[in-house]
Amino acid sequence: MAANGRPGRSASVKDVAALAHVSLGTVSNVLNRPDRVSAATRERVERAMTALGFVRNESARQLRTGLSSTLAYVMLDAGNPFFTDVARGIETAAEQHDLTVVLCNSDNRADRERSHLAMLEERRFRGVLVTPVDPDSPLLEQIAGRGTPVVIVDRTRDDDRFCSVAVDDVLGGRTAVEHLVDRGHRRVAFLGGPDNIGQVRDRLQGARDAWAEAGLPPDDLTVLRTDSLDVASGREAAERLLGQPSSRRPTAAFCINDLVALGVLQQTMRAGVSVPDDLALVGYDDIAFAAAAAVPLSSVRQPRELLGARAAALALAESEDRDHRHQQLLFTPELVARASSLG
């Protein structure tokens, strides 16, 4: 604080160099290439920084180098632990390269997504990772075309114009229903969200493929749509499911994600319906809450943190080599069977 009570100016690199009795180049090396400076000199410079309260001016460094030290992730739904786990993987990978991560939440709204992406592009982030409301949005192509690396997370496209990381959701849906069929269920419900979400379509397709390959009547695979992909939607779907005549009611349900499955579990417990004796359940994602549920939930596991880490690596690779070849990584899901389907 200056003598007049007003904030004083921030200490500069020149101030650090003068106090440490070294050149500006030496201070720069301590900040950017510490391996080039002897331990004794580095320690003297760091003591000077501490004494002066020196804070590195990241904006100035970015202007000099032309490279930001920040990645951004626009997640689809911050209320879903799946996406926060993906974000954790992004942060872990970024930290290994001394980068920071800014997180934004579109809340599954195209207008919020557009606003976030516009802000991030203006600030010239090192790369933007996004789980888009619409993976075919022209806005993504416009941003990438103007030079910002864009990586699509947990979504796929029909072209190779972007790097992307996702899980084989058709295989995941197939795996879930094969498990239920193997457990002897011949009436199964698919509890999913709106058809305009790619994962919903893919997981349902996998479920139908497994059902057909088992030679079971198509009408015995019931599809109940939900407006959202949250716990409340699961409770509402369970009410409809349990309201069906007992002679036709499915004996098992494959839920589009774990949040929906947890809502179904809540509602069945309120109704006095036993899981898995009266209704077996399989979710999707294998979030931490799945194993911790009152009845541990069987779920199709996605490598959530690995998705984030690989997405960050792709963004960094593109930022360093604009001629690089885009990669579309598709990971394999696996079923984790627990009490909710093993009774």
N, C-alpha and C positions, 0 to 999 in steps of 0.2 A: 504494500500500500504506500503510495506517495505521501510526502509530508502534508500535502493539502487535503488528505483524506480520500483522494480519488485513486482508483486503481492505477498502479504504475504500468509501464509497458512490459511486455513479456521479454524474458531473457532471450537473446538471439544466439545463433551459432558463433558470431564474432565475440560475444561476451564470454561464452564457454572457452573459446580458443585463447582469449586473453588471460583468463583466470588460470587455465591449465598450462599456459606458456607453450602452446603447440600451434601448428598451422590450421587454417580452415579445412584443408584437405584431410588432416588427421582426424578432426572432429567428424567430418563427413564419413570417413572410413569406419570410425567407431559406430556410427549410426547405421551404415549400410553394408560394410564389409569388415566386420570386427576381426576376422581371421587374419587380416593384413596388418594388424596393429599388435605390438608387443603387449604382454599382459600388464606390465608396469605402466605403460603409457595409457592403455585402455582404462586402467583403474583410476589414473589421475584425471582423465577426461570425465569419467563417470562421477567422480567426487565433485568436480566443478559443476556438472549438471545438477547434482543434488543440492549443492550449496546455493545455486542461482534459481532453483525451482524451474529449470528448463523443461519445456514441453515441446516435443517435436511438432512441427507444422506439417501435417500430413498433406494438406491441400497444396502447399508449395512443392512438396516432394513429387506429388502426382503431376503437377504442371511441368516439372523438370523431366521426369522420366516418361510421361505419357501413359503410365499404367496405374490404375487404381489398386488399392490394397483391400478392396471390399467386394464381396460377392453378395448377391441378394437372392432370396427365395420367396416367391409368391405362392403360399400354400392355399389349398382349396378350402380347408375348414380347420381352424385352430382348435375347435372343440373336439376333434377326432384325434385320439392319441396316435393313430397311424402317422399322421402328418407331422406331429411333433417329434416322433421317433426318426422320421426321415430328416427333419431339420437337425436333429442331434448328429446324425451321420455327416451332414454337410459341414456342420461346425467343427467336428473332429478332423475332417480332412482339411478344412481351411486353416485350422490352427497349425497344422504341420508345415504350412507354407507362410506362416506369420500373417495370415489374412483374417479379417473380421467378416461377419455375416450379418446382414440386415434381413429381418423376417417381416413379411407382410401377409395379411390374411384377406383373401377375396371374399370369404364367406359364401362361396359358390355363386357370386354375383358378377356378371359380365361388366357392369359399370364400375364396380370397385376394382376389378382386375385392370381395366383400362386406365383408371386413375393411378394405380400403383405403378404400372409399367411405364406410363408417361413420366412420372416423377423419377423413376430409376434410370431411365434413359437420359434424362436431362443431367443427371449427376455423374454420368459416364462411369458406371460401375464396371468392375473387371469382367463380370459375367452375370447374367440373370438366369436363374433356374425357376421354372414355373410349372405348377400343376394346373393346367388351364381349364377353364370352364368349357372351352371348345378348342381342342388341339389343332383344328384346321382354321383358326381365326386368322384373317389376313393381317391383323395387327402384329402377330408374332413374326410374320415374314417381313413386314416393314421395318421392325426394330432390328432384326438380324441383317437386313439389307443395308441399314445405315451403319453397321459396324459393331454392334453390341452382340457378343456371343450369347446365344439363347439355347438352353438345354431343357427339354421337356421331360418332366418327372411323373412317373406313374400314369402315363398316357402313351398311346402310339398313334402314328400317322401312316398313311399308305404310301408315303414317299420317303426319300432319304435327304431331305433338305435341312434337317436338324439332327443334332445328337439327341438321343432319348434313352431313358432307362425305365423299364417296366417289368411286370411279371406276366407270365403266360396265364392269363385268366381263364381261357378256355380249358386248359389243362387243370387249373384249380377247381373249376366247377365240375369237371368230369371226376376228379379225385374225390370230391366231397360226396357226390351221389353214388359213386362206386362203393364207397365205404358204407353208406346206408343200405344199399342193395345187398352187400355182403353180410350185413347184420340181419338180413331177413325182411326188411321193410319193402312193402309192395304198394303202399300209398304214401307219397312224399309230396311235401309242399315246398315250392321255391318262394321265399319271401324277399322281394327285392324292390329297388327304387324305380324311378321313371326310366323309360326305355331310351331316353335321349342321352344317357350316360353310357359310355363305351364299356366300362367294366360290368355294368348290369347286363348288357347284351352278351358280352363274352362269357360271363359266368353262367348265364342261363343257357347259352348254346352248349357249353360243356356239360351242363346237367342233362340237357335233352339228348346229347350224344350218348352219354353213359346209359340213360334210360332206354334208348332205342337199342343199343347193343346188348342190353340185358333181355330184350324181347318182351318188354312190358308194355301194356296198353298206354298210349299217349295221354288219355284222359285221366289216368291215375297219377300223373305228375301235375299237380295243381300249381298255378302261378297266381300269387297274390301280390299286387303292386302296392308300393308305399310312396307317398309324396316326397319323403326325405329318407335319409340314411342314418337316423339317430335312434336313441332309446325310446322316445315317445312313439315313433313310427313302429317300432317293434311291439310295443304294448298294444297299439291299435290293430296291427296285423294279427296278433294273437287272439284278440277278441273276436275277430272275424273267423279265424281258424277254429276256435273252440265253439263257435256258434253253429258250426255245421253238424248235420246228423251224425251220430256216433258210427253208423254203419258205413258212412262215406268219409269220415274224418281221416285225414292223413295221420299216420303213426310216427312220422318224422318230418323235420323241417330243415332245409338248407337255407341259411340266412345270408343275405348279400354281404353283411359285415358283422363284426362282433358287437357293435353297438345295438344293431337291430336284434341280434340274438340275445343280448342281455335284457332288452326290453321284453322279448318273448318269455324269457325265463322269469322275469318279475311277474308278468301277468299270469303265467301258469301257476306259480306258487300262490298268488292271491286267489286263484280259482280252485285250488286244491288238486290240481293236475300234477301228477308225478312225472318228473324228468329224471331218467329216460324211460321209465316203465310205460307211461301213457303217451309220451311224446319225446322222441329223441331229437337232439339239436346238434347242428354243426354250424359254426360261424366262419368268418373269414377275416384274416389279418393277423390273428394271434397276438393281440395287444396284451399288455400286462394284466389288465382286468379279467381276461378270459380265464387264466389259471386260478385267479383269486376269487372267482364267482362262488356263490353259495353252493352250486353244483358246478364243479370245474368244467369249463366249456371246451368241447372239441372244436378245433379251428384249423383252417388252411393257413399255414404260416407264410408270410411274405418276409423277405430279408430287408426290413425297413431301413435300418441304419446303413446297410450296404448300398441300397438304392441311393441314399443321399450322398454317401462317400464317392461312389462312382460318378454320380452326376457332377459333383464338384470337380473331380479330376478331369472330366470331359470339358467343362467350362474353362478350366485353366489351360488345358492343351490347346483349345481353340484360340484363347487370348494370346498365346505365345506363337502360334503358327496358323495364320488365317487360311493357308492352303491345305490344312489337314483334312483328312477324309472323315466325314460324319459317321458316327457309329450309332447303331440302334441296338442296345443291349436288352436282351429278354431273359429274365431269370426264371428259374424253376421253383414253383411253390411246393410245399410238402404238408401233408396232413399230420396234425398232432392230435391223437385220439385221447380223450379224457372221459370222465364219468358221464357227461351229458349224452353220450351216444353208446356207451359200453355196458349199460345195465343188462 
